[in-house]
């Protein structure tokens, strides 16, 4: 899986944020703050071949019910899709 837009993940005053770079900076106004799970998903998104594998990564990393993990994953990915980041 690949990102459509260029962002970098940075820690700013203890908070994880996605910062647009390159041509994306001209199109996307602002930063995206992400929680711990969002940061984990971002860091592992391109390593996964599909959303099911990404869900497996989440389940391997966190002690959470699969339905809760799937809901959280879908919610974060939907935000990325709505902003045409993925």
Residue pairs with C-beta under 8 A, 6 or more apart in sequence:
1 45
1 46
1 48
1 49
1 50
1 51
1 54
1 86
2 46
2 86
3 45
3 46
3 85
3 86
4 84
4 85
4 86
5 20
5 24
5 27
5 28
5 83
5 84
5 85
6 20
6 21
6 22
6 23
6 24
6 25
7 18
7 19
7 20
7 21
7 24
7 32
7 85
8 18
8 19
8 21
9 16
9 17
9 18
9 19
9 34
9 39
9 42
9 43
10 16
10 17
10 19
11 17
15 33
16 33
16 34
16 35
16 36
16 38
16 39
17 31
17 32
17 33
17 34
18 31
18 32
18 34
18 42
19 31
20 27
20 28
20 31
28 83
32 79
32 83
34 42
34 76
37 58
37 62
37 72
37 76
38 76
40 57
40 58
40 61
40 62
41 54
41 58
41 73
41 76
41 77
44 54
44 57
45 54
45 86
47 57
48 54
48 57
51 73
51 77
54 73
55 66
55 69
55 70
55 73
58 64
58 69
58 72
58 73
59 66
59 69
62 69
64 72
77 86
80 86
